[in-house]
């Protein structure tokens, strides 16, 4: 799903973290120092115009990135499959975030068109 969402966004916009749609990500990150990953990811967040996050699978790293984006006043749009998870109250309770539960790729693309067309 990540890869499909990324490809959809790339039709009109630049995705800084397109590697998250790569099924071989863990293998590619082996040998990369934690500090280098942190520095690159936070630089991308500071450079970005907005953040689109798929949060069906809980992740400490993504949670950190969402808070980091909020700290730097980056608009944040969170998607999650409502049939597979309940979003953390730390996200759903924060009015800063724009949250979109979905079930199909079509549900996501409809919202992406609205977000990216702004």
Secondary structure, DSSP 8 states (H G I E B T S, - for coil): -HHHHHHHHHTTS--TTGGGG-TTHHHHHTT--HHHHHHHHHHHHHH-SEEEEE-SS--HHHHHHHHHHHHTT-EEEEEEETTT----HHHHT-TTSEEEEESSHHHHHHHHHHHHT-
